[in-house]
Amino acid sequence: MSSKNQRPPEAIEDLQRMIDGAAGSRPQPASVGRSVHYVSRGSADGFFRPTCRAAVITEVADAALGIVGLCILNPTGLFFDQHVRYSALNEPGTWHWQERI
């Protein structure tokens, strides 16, 4: 295999996180005050696409399932949501750990 067909290490890490998320595991426990990303739902007509937003965990409703309460930081203000589930697949209406840069 040529080097241009090989995936960089960060792509492999992203794939592993997706596999971990699909299996229902999380790489680290959720706790109050942690910074995470929330994926907005977007609009039903598709005009507004789902977008990643900064968020802070305000409560842990179910640690085993990764269900938390969030304070979501939008450009136009704060939004609070409860019972938000974890997804490493970045699905709309879910939260995930911030990507490493």
Buried (B, 14 or more C-beta within 10 A) or exposed (E): EEEEEEEEEEEEBBEEBBEEBEEEEBEEEBEEEBEBBBBBBBEEEEEEEBBBBBBBBBEBBEEEEBBBBBBBBEEEEEBEBEEBBBBBEBBEBBBBBEEEE
